[in-house]
Amino acid sequence: MSKPLPRPRKYTIGPEPAALEPDLITLMGQLETTMLGHILYWGCMDRGIQASRGFGPRTVGRALTVQCPAADSTMLHHAIGLARPGDMLVIDRLGDDKYACLGDGVASAAQVAGIVGAVIDGPCTDADEMAGMGFPVWCRGTAPVTTRLLNIAGRAHVPVSCGGVVVMPGAVVLADADGVFALPADEARAMGEIALTRGQIAQERRANREPGVPLGRITGATALVEAELNDGTG
């Protein structure tokens, strides 16, 4: 008699990640995503993931990572029960772009659990309702066809892919009207401090800028161009 074929578990939940330090949340809350974008080439999700309905207030949270395959949202519903206040859902749809896994009903339950927002590598539904609730969602547009409790499979508290970025459980997520960054906590602190310092210096320079001086003279771009034009080799 042949042995039954082994099969993997349908559901996996990794260990809960460490909480984010309050001062790290405060630091990241002072940043715009563009401030990180001036110094980093990684960690930024692709432009297809945008604030739904343009409702993208600056939001910082600990990544509650979830993977939901196809039309199944079983694990997402369960994962909301794993949340801690201040978490931000980061949902890997594993390539699906047809089914909306998040609408106003799930968002309402997420708000009650203290979840501050959601990032989805796929569409949402009930976009107007969620914006009216004050629940920000970054996603790939909207879809009227929704996921179901199909009991197919899913994972939570595991590394996921969202917008071309590997997001680790417990990563720092910073999202606003311009996009979404996700960084490990230690890197977020280091890069956040650099970005904040650079932002403060830039503000001081703008405040003290001499009127009438061309931008290229201020930034040094003109000196670079003139050096190339005047080196006699062109």
Phi, psi and chi 1 to 4 in degrees:
 res  aa     phi    psi   chi1   chi2   chi3   chi4
   1 MET       -  127.6 -169.2  171.2  178.0      -
   2 SER   -72.8  149.1   61.6      -      -      -
   3 LYS   -77.5  145.6  -66.0 -178.3  179.3  179.5
   4 PRO   -66.3  145.3   23.9  -33.2      -      -
   5 LEU   -68.3  134.2  -67.6  173.9      -      -
   6 PRO   -69.3  151.2   26.4  -33.9      -      -
   7 ARG  -135.7  147.6   65.6  174.9 -178.2   86.0
   8 PRO   -71.9  159.2   27.6  -34.8      -      -
   9 ARG   -64.3  142.3  -72.0 -175.8  178.4  -86.8
  10 LYS   -71.7  -31.4  -68.7 -167.7  -67.9 -174.4
  11 TYR  -125.5  139.5  -60.6  109.4      -      -
  12 THR  -135.2  135.5  -61.7      -      -      -
  13 ILE  -129.4  119.4  -61.0  175.1      -      -
  14 GLY   -79.5  176.5      -      -      -      -
  15 PRO   -66.1  146.8   22.2  -31.9      -      -
  16 GLU   -65.8  131.4 -178.7 -179.2   -5.6      -
  17 PRO   -73.4  163.9   26.1  -33.7      -      -
  18 ALA   -66.2  150.0      -      -      -      -
  19 ALA   -68.3  151.6      -      -      -      -
  20 LEU   -79.0  139.7  -60.5 -179.5      -      -
  21 GLU   -65.0  137.5  -64.7  -67.7  -26.1      -
  22 PRO   -55.6  -37.8  -26.6   35.4      -      -
  23 ASP   -69.9  -26.7   66.2  -43.8      -      -
  24 LEU   -69.3  -41.4  175.1   57.6      -      -
  25 ILE   -62.0  -42.1  -63.6  172.9      -      -
  26 THR   -62.3  -44.3  -60.8      -      -      -
  27 LEU   -59.3  -51.4  169.2   65.9      -      -
  28 MET   -66.3  -28.6  -61.6  -57.1  -69.3      -
  29 GLY   -69.4  -13.1      -      -      -      -
  30 GLN   -88.4   -5.2  -61.5  177.3   70.5      -
  31 LEU  -102.3  151.2  -57.6  177.3      -      -
  32 GLU   -98.6  153.6  -59.7  170.3   -4.5      -
  33 THR   -59.7  -31.6   54.7      -      -      -
  34 THR   -65.3  -26.5   52.5      -      -      -
  35 MET   -67.8  -37.0  -64.8  168.0   71.7      -
  36 LEU   -71.9  -35.6  -70.2  176.3      -      -
  37 GLY   -64.2  -20.0      -      -      -      -
  38 HIS   -76.6  -16.5  -84.7   84.7      -      -
  39 ILE  -124.6  -10.9   61.7  173.9      -      -
  40 LEU  -121.5  147.2  -70.0  174.6      -      -
  41 TYR  -107.9   -2.2  -68.5   99.5      -      -
  42 TRP  -131.0  165.7   53.8   85.5      -      -
  43 GLY    89.0  -10.7      -      -      -      -
  44 CYS   -97.2  124.7 -178.3      -      -      -
  45 MET   -71.6  154.4  -64.2 -174.9 -172.1      -
  46 ASP   -67.5  163.6   72.5   54.4      -      -
  47 ARG   -67.5  -12.8  -67.1 -169.3  -56.1  110.7
  48 GLY   -68.0  -19.8      -      -      -      -
  49 ILE   -94.9  106.8  -63.9 -178.6      -      -
  50 GLN  -125.6  161.3  -66.8  -73.6  -34.4      -
  51 ALA   -63.1  124.1      -      -      -      -
  52 SER   -66.0  131.6  179.2      -      -      -
  53 ARG    57.8   20.7  -69.8  -65.1 -172.0  -94.8
  54 GLY    73.5    5.8      -      -      -      -
  55 PHE   -89.6   93.4  178.4   63.8      -      -
  56 GLY  -134.9   62.1      -      -      -      -
  57 PRO   -63.0  149.5   27.1  -34.9      -      -
  58 ARG   -56.7  124.1 -170.8 -179.0  -51.7  171.3
  59 THR  -135.9  132.0  -54.6      -      -      -
  60 VAL  -122.5  134.4  179.0      -      -      -
  61 GLY  -158.7  165.2      -      -      -      -
  62 ARG   -83.1  131.5 -176.9 -174.0   73.4  160.0
  63 ALA   -69.0  118.5      -      -      -      -
  64 LEU   -99.2   98.3  170.7   51.7      -      -
  65 THR   -85.0  138.8   57.9      -      -      -
  66 VAL  -140.9  142.0 -176.9      -      -      -
  67 GLN  -118.2  126.8  -72.4 -178.1  -39.2      -
  68 CYS  -127.8  118.2  -65.3      -      -      -
  69 PRO   -86.2  142.3   31.7  -33.8      -      -
  70 ALA    49.7 -127.4      -      -      -      -
  71 ALA   -95.9   18.4      -      -      -      -
  72 ASP  -106.0  124.9 -174.8   21.5      -      -
  73 SER  -118.0   23.0   55.8      -      -      -
  74 THR   -56.4  -48.8  -54.0      -      -      -
  75 MET   -66.6  -34.3  179.4   52.1   81.0      -
  76 LEU   -61.5  -45.6  174.4   58.3      -      -
  77 HIS   -60.2  -42.2  -73.4 -152.9      -      -
  78 HIS   -67.5  -40.6  177.1   73.5      -      -
  79 ALA   -64.3  -27.7      -      -      -      -
  80 ILE   -60.6  -29.8  -72.1  174.4      -      -
  81 GLY   -73.4  -11.5      -      -      -      -
  82 LEU   -90.7   -8.8  -54.9  176.1      -      -
  83 ALA   -69.6  152.2      -      -      -      -
  84 ARG  -115.7  149.5  -63.0  -69.8 -179.8  -95.1
  85 PRO   -53.3  133.0  -28.4   36.9      -      -
  86 GLY    97.0   -4.0      -      -      -      -
  87 ASP   -72.9  156.8  -83.0   -3.6      -      -
  88 MET  -129.7  123.0 -167.9  158.6 -176.4      -
  89 LEU   -65.4  132.2  -74.2  167.3      -      -
  90 VAL  -124.8  108.5  179.4      -      -      -
  91 ILE  -111.0  116.6  -54.5  170.8      -      -
  92 ASP   -91.4  116.4  179.7   -5.3      -      -
  93 ARG   -91.4    7.6  -65.1  -67.1  -74.8  112.3
  94 LEU    54.6   38.4  -62.2  165.1      -      -
  95 GLY    94.0  -12.7      -      -      -      -
  96 ASP   -74.5  135.3 -179.0   82.1      -      -
  97 ASP  -130.8   15.0 -165.1   46.5      -      -
  98 LYS  -102.3  -41.2  178.6  177.4 -179.6  178.8
  99 TYR   -99.4  133.0  -63.0   96.5      -      -
 100 ALA   -86.5  121.8      -      -      -      -
 101 CYS   -93.8   -8.4   66.3      -      -      -
 102 LEU  -135.4  126.6 -178.4   72.5      -      -
 103 GLY  -136.5 -167.2      -      -      -      -
 104 ASP   -67.2  -29.4   60.4   -7.8      -      -
 105 GLY   -66.7  -49.8      -      -      -      -
 106 VAL   -65.9  -38.3  175.5      -      -      -
 107 ALA   -63.5  -37.6      -      -      -      -
 108 SER   -63.4  -43.3  177.3      -      -      -
 109 ALA   -63.8  -37.3      -      -      -      -
 110 ALA   -64.1  -42.3      -      -      -      -
 111 GLN   -60.8  -43.0  -81.6 -171.4  -41.9      -
 112 VAL   -60.4  -34.4  170.2      -      -      -
 113 ALA   -79.0   -2.8      -      -      -      -
 114 GLY    90.8    8.3      -      -      -      -
 115 ILE   -72.0  134.3  -65.7  172.1      -      -
 116 VAL   -95.5   -9.4  -63.3      -      -      -
 117 GLY   170.3 -178.1      -      -      -      -
 118 ALA  -144.8  145.2      -      -      -      -
 119 VAL  -123.2  126.2 -176.6      -      -      -
 120 ILE  -126.0  128.7  -49.2  169.6      -      -
 121 ASP   -86.1   63.6 -157.8  -21.8      -      -
 122 GLY   168.6 -172.5      -      -      -      -
 123 PRO   -87.5  164.6   31.7  -35.3      -      -
 124 CYS  -117.0  178.2   74.5      -      -      -
 125 THR  -134.5  172.2 -164.1      -      -      -
 126 ASP    56.3   41.7  -59.7  -32.6      -      -
 127 ALA   -62.2  -43.4      -      -      -      -
 128 ASP   -63.9  -42.0  -69.1  -26.7      -      -
 129 GLU   -63.7  -42.1  -70.0   82.6   -7.5      -
 130 MET   -68.2  -37.7  -70.9 -169.0  -67.1      -
 131 ALA   -63.2  -40.1      -      -      -      -
 132 GLY   -65.6  -29.5      -      -      -      -
 133 MET   -75.8  -14.5  -68.2  164.0   49.8      -
 134 GLY    80.2   24.3      -      -      -      -
 135 PHE  -106.0  106.1 -172.7   79.0      -      -
 136 PRO   -78.0  137.8   27.6  -32.7      -      -
 137 VAL  -132.0  131.4  177.8      -      -      -
 138 TRP  -109.9  124.9  -72.4  -98.2      -      -
 139 CYS  -159.0 -172.5   61.9      -      -      -
 140 ARG  -103.2   51.7  -63.9 -171.1 -175.5  -84.0
 141 GLY    87.2 -160.0      -      -      -      -
 142 THR  -122.6  160.6   58.4      -      -      -
 143 ALA  -149.6  142.0      -      -      -      -
 144 PRO   -84.6  -16.9   31.3  -34.5      -      -
 145 VAL   -89.6  127.1 -175.8      -      -      -
 146 THR  -109.3  162.6   64.5      -      -      -
 147 THR   -73.6  167.9   54.0      -      -      -
 148 ARG  -133.1  170.2  -42.1  -72.2 -155.6  -86.3
 149 LEU   -86.1   82.3  -62.5 -175.9      -      -
 150 LEU   -93.6   -9.3  -60.3  179.7      -      -
 151 ASN    58.3   41.0 -165.7   25.2      -      -
 152 ILE   -84.0  -59.8  -65.3  174.2      -      -
 153 ALA   179.0  172.8      -      -      -      -
 154 GLY   167.9  162.6      -      -      -      -
 155 ARG  -141.4  153.5  -56.8 -159.3  -59.4  167.4
 156 ALA  -141.8  158.1      -      -      -      -
 157 HIS    54.2   43.5  -73.0  -30.2      -      -
 158 VAL  -131.7  161.1  -62.7      -      -      -
 159 PRO   -61.6  138.0  -22.8   34.3      -      -
 160 VAL  -131.1  166.8  -59.5      -      -      -
 161 SER  -111.9  126.1  174.3      -      -      -
 162 CYS  -143.6  117.0 -166.1      -      -      -
 163 GLY    61.8   32.0      -      -      -      -
 164 GLY    80.6    8.2      -      -      -      -
 165 VAL  -117.3  134.3  173.8      -      -      -
 166 VAL   -77.8  120.8  175.1      -      -      -
 167 VAL  -112.9  118.4 -176.9      -      -      -
 168 MET   -85.2  150.1  -57.2  -60.4  -69.3      -
 169 PRO   -55.1  132.4  -22.0   31.9      -      -
 170 GLY    84.2    3.9      -      -      -      -
 171 ALA   -63.0  158.8      -      -      -      -
 172 VAL   -85.5  124.7  179.7      -      -      -
 173 VAL  -109.9  125.6 -179.2      -      -      -
 174 LEU  -119.6  122.0  170.4   64.5      -      -
 175 ALA  -134.4  145.0      -      -      -      -
 176 ASP  -155.2 -164.3   60.0   20.4      -      -
 177 ALA   -64.6  -18.3      -      -      -      -
 178 ASP   -95.3  -15.6  -70.1  -50.2      -      -
 179 GLY   153.3 -160.3      -      -      -      -
 180 VAL  -137.3  132.7 -176.6      -      -      -
 181 PHE  -115.4  144.9  -94.2   90.5      -      -
 182 ALA  -136.3  123.7      -      -      -      -
 183 LEU  -138.0  147.4  -63.0  168.4      -      -
 184 PRO   -57.4  151.2  -21.5   32.3      -      -
 185 ALA   -57.9  -43.4      -      -      -      -
 186 ASP   -66.7  -39.3   55.3  -11.7      -      -
 187 GLU   -70.3  -36.7 -175.2  174.5    6.0      -
 188 ALA   -61.0  -40.8      -      -      -      -
 189 ARG   -64.8  -48.0 -177.3 -178.4  -64.3  -80.8
 190 ALA   -63.0  -48.2      -      -      -      -
 191 MET   -69.4  -34.0  -65.2  -59.1  102.6      -
 192 GLY   -64.8  -40.9      -      -      -      -
 193 GLU   -65.3  -41.1  -70.0  172.7  -11.5      -
 194 ILE   -63.9  -46.2  -67.4  171.1      -      -
 195 ALA   -63.0  -40.6      -      -      -      -
 196 LEU   -65.8  -42.5 -175.1   60.1      -      -
 197 THR   -63.3  -45.3  -60.4      -      -      -
 198 ARG   -62.1  -38.2  -74.2  172.1   60.6   98.5
 199 GLY   -64.5  -40.3      -      -      -      -
 200 GLN   -66.1  -40.1  -67.9  168.0  -16.5      -
 201 ILE   -64.3  -42.3  -68.4  172.4      -      -
 202 ALA   -62.4  -39.1      -      -      -      -
 203 GLN   -64.2  -41.9  -75.7 -175.7  -25.0      -
 204 GLU   -63.4  -41.5  -67.9  172.1    0.7      -
 205 ARG   -64.5  -41.6  -74.0  177.2  175.8  173.7
 206 ARG   -63.8  -40.0  -78.7 -165.9  -67.8  -90.3
 207 ALA   -66.4  -31.0      -      -      -      -
 208 ASN  -104.1   11.2  -61.9  -40.7      -      -
 209 ARG   -65.8  132.0 -177.5  178.7  -64.3  169.7
 210 GLU   -72.7  131.7  -65.9 -177.7   31.1      -
 211 PRO   -65.5  142.6   23.2  -32.6      -      -
 212 GLY    86.9   -6.3      -      -      -      -
 213 VAL   -84.6  124.7  178.5      -      -      -
 214 PRO   -59.7  148.3  -22.4   33.5      -      -
 215 LEU   -56.5  -42.1  177.3   63.2      -      -
 216 GLY   -61.2  -31.3      -      -      -      -
 217 ARG   -71.0  -35.1  -67.2  -68.2  179.9 -166.7
 218 ILE   -72.1  -44.5  -64.6  172.0      -      -
 219 THR   -82.3  -18.6   63.8      -      -      -
 220 GLY    95.4   -2.4      -      -      -      -
 221 ALA   -63.0  -39.6      -      -      -      -
 222 THR   -63.9  -39.4  -63.0      -      -      -
 223 ALA   -63.2  -38.3      -      -      -      -
 224 LEU   -66.1  -43.9  -64.7  173.4      -      -
 225 VAL   -65.6  -46.2  173.1      -      -      -
 226 GLU   -64.9  -36.7  -69.8  178.7  -15.9      -
 227 ALA   -61.5  -39.7      -      -      -      -
 228 GLU   -70.0  -41.2  176.2   67.3   20.1      -
 229 LEU   -69.8  -26.7  -65.9  175.1      -      -
 230 ASN  -103.1    8.1  -64.4  -31.4      -      -
 231 ASP   -83.2   -4.6   70.9   -6.0      -      -
 232 GLY    81.1    3.8      -      -      -      -
 233 THR  -103.1  -11.8   61.9      -      -      -
 234 GLY   -78.3      -      -      -      -      -
